[in-house]
Amino acid sequence: MSKITIPFKKGKNGIGAGVWNLGPGRDPFGGPTRAEIPILDRIPLLAEAGITYIEAHDVEIPVADVPKAQKLLKEYGLKMGMYTPSYFADAVFKDGGMTSNDRAVRQLALANAKKAVDVTVELGAEVMVFWNGREGFDFMLAKSGHEAIRRLIDGFNAVGAYALKEYGKKSPRFALEPKPNEPRANMYLGNVGEALYLISRLDAGLQPYFGLNPETAHSRMAGLDYVWDVELCLEAGKLFHIHLNSQDTTRYDQDLPFGYTEPLKDLALCVVLQDAKWEGILAFDVKAPRTDRQEDIADILHTSIANLQRLWAKALKVDRKKIAEFRSTQRYTALAGYLAECLY
């Protein structure tokens, strides 16, 4: 099957997407609106959409399904872009994993993380993402902030040490994914700055193995600018992975098609990534909405891919000398006009 690539993209120019992108349409207020496609059966659908790198949680491709997944990846010419442990679905992690006030739960979280490292290596992914989905609090003083940070430092140190001991140079890199809220009212590692700070507190020998997986929608949920968030990761040398989608202001996490709500900002993001010569995978964290029919479930990917291709091509044509001139003369309104001209 033909894989879609991003022209003149440095490094990995194939596109990534998660198996969860093609879900059954459930949300917190209602069950599925279409038949649930078995996880492994979604792999061919991702291939048909032109995806090169697939992504999955440990509950989606557990250890027992790894041989079947490997066979499908080979059959459809796919690669594992990233793998991630789930700390938000199982009831045992209702109050967090690494930061739970229950020591037994913290130990279980660490065991799950180590197991995910093993599967990440076995599936050939270079990056393992941590979105510690319930690390946080809903009620004031439910946790000690000082203890919570210490627990996160200890947890990530332990995961990194395990990976280096077991796999050495073949160890995956770890990307922390910030999100300000949902499912908790207040999330630890809520933004890029918090995640970078946490990495600075890890053991010095492990810090090079830890970076970030910023998501455009998560930045917008916090009322932050995702272009600046990505630039901050790049400046720190910590942009290990990226999740592209769209978000309609500071609402619940919508996972809308990339390029939908803020195309001008997405154009600027493409300019930033091109100028940085970033070599990682451009991956989508989008979600087929409840209203889509079963036969249209991949529209979320087709739309995101088409928008990315258009915006990337337009960004290549943006005259960097003009940008530099606008900056030097401080004609920022004129710069905004020029970018709009490039887009429209």
URDA-V707808 format. One record per residue. N is the residue number from 1. RES is the residue in one letter. NEAR is the number of other ideal C-beta (glycine too) atoms within 12 Angstrom. Layout:
# URDA-V707808
N	RES	NEAR
N	RES	NEAR
This chain:
# URDA-V707808
1	M	17
2	S	13
3	K	25
4	I	30
5	T	22
6	I	34
7	P	18
8	F	17
9	K	28
10	K	18
11	G	20
12	K	25
13	N	25
14	G	31
15	I	42
16	G	47
17	A	48
18	G	46
19	V	45
20	W	33
21	N	46
22	L	44
23	G	33
24	P	26
25	G	26
26	R	18
27	D	20
28	P	10
29	F	9
30	G	11
31	G	14
32	P	16
33	T	21
34	R	21
35	A	17
36	E	21
37	I	26
38	P	20
39	I	31
40	L	29
41	D	22
42	R	35
43	I	40
44	P	26
45	L	34
46	L	48
47	A	32
48	E	24
49	A	37
50	G	30
51	I	45
52	T	33
53	Y	42
54	I	47
55	E	48
56	A	42
57	H	33
58	D	40
59	V	26
60	E	35
61	I	38
62	P	25
63	V	24
64	A	14
65	D	26
66	V	28
67	P	17
68	K	20
69	A	38
70	Q	24
71	K	16
72	L	30
73	L	32
74	K	17
75	E	15
76	Y	28
77	G	21
78	L	38
79	K	32
80	M	39
81	G	42
82	M	45
83	Y	45
84	T	45
85	P	42
86	S	30
87	Y	43
88	F	33
89	A	21
90	D	22
91	A	11
92	V	22
93	F	31
94	K	21
95	D	31
96	G	37
97	G	42
98	M	44
99	T	41
100	S	33
101	N	21
102	D	19
103	R	17
104	A	14
105	V	27
106	R	32
107	Q	20
108	L	24
109	A	40
110	L	33
111	A	23
112	N	36
113	A	39
114	K	28
115	K	28
116	A	40
117	V	40
118	D	28
119	V	34
120	T	41
121	V	28
122	E	27
123	L	40
124	G	24
125	A	41
126	E	33
127	V	42
128	M	48
129	V	50
130	F	50
131	W	42
132	N	44
133	G	36
134	R	35
135	E	44
136	G	37
137	F	26
138	D	18
139	F	11
140	M	10
141	L	13
142	A	19
143	K	30
144	S	15
145	G	19
146	H	12
147	E	22
148	A	33
149	I	25
150	R	21
151	R	33
152	L	41
153	I	28
154	D	26
155	G	44
156	F	42
157	N	29
158	A	27
159	V	42
160	G	36
161	A	25
162	Y	30
163	A	32
164	L	25
165	K	16
166	E	20
167	Y	23
168	G	12
169	K	12
170	K	19
171	S	28
172	P	40
173	R	38
174	F	47
175	A	41
176	L	47
177	E	46
178	P	45
179	K	45
180	P	34
181	N	27
182	E	28
183	P	26
184	R	29
185	A	16
186	N	28
187	M	36
188	Y	43
189	L	45
190	G	32
191	N	34
192	V	41
193	G	25
194	E	34
195	A	45
196	L	28
197	Y	25
198	L	38
199	I	36
200	S	19
201	R	22
202	L	31
203	D	20
204	A	13
205	G	15
206	L	29
207	Q	24
208	P	19
209	Y	35
210	F	45
211	G	41
212	L	44
213	N	43
214	P	51
215	E	42
216	T	49
217	A	41
218	H	44
219	S	42
220	R	35
221	M	30
222	A	32
223	G	17
224	L	29
225	D	21
226	Y	38
227	V	31
228	W	23
229	D	42
230	V	41
231	E	25
232	L	29
233	C	39
234	L	29
235	E	16
236	A	25
237	G	18
238	K	37
239	L	36
240	F	38
241	H	44
242	I	49
243	H	47
244	L	47
245	N	42
246	S	39
247	Q	37
248	D	18
249	T	16
250	T	18
251	R	20
252	Y	22
253	D	34
254	Q	29
255	D	40
256	L	32
257	P	38
258	F	47
259	G	35
260	Y	29
261	T	23
262	E	29
263	P	25
264	L	26
265	K	33
266	D	39
267	L	35
268	A	32
269	L	43
270	C	41
271	V	33
272	V	33
273	L	38
274	Q	31
275	D	21
276	A	25
277	K	14
278	W	31
279	E	21
280	G	39
281	I	41
282	L	45
283	A	46
284	F	50
285	D	44
286	V	46
287	K	36
288	A	41
289	P	26
290	R	23
291	T	16
292	D	25
293	R	16
294	Q	21
295	E	12
296	D	19
297	I	33
298	A	30
299	D	24
300	I	40
301	L	41
302	H	31
303	T	27
304	S	41
305	I	37
306	A	23
307	N	34
308	L	45
309	Q	28
310	R	25
311	L	38
312	W	34
313	A	22
314	K	29
315	A	35
316	L	22
317	K	22
318	V	30
319	D	18
320	R	19
321	K	11
322	K	21
323	I	26
324	A	15
325	E	16
326	F	21
327	R	15
328	S	12
329	T	13
330	Q	10
331	R	16
332	Y	15
333	T	12
334	A	17
335	L	26
336	A	18
337	G	16
338	Y	28
339	L	31
340	A	18
341	E	17
342	C	27
343	L	26
344	Y	12
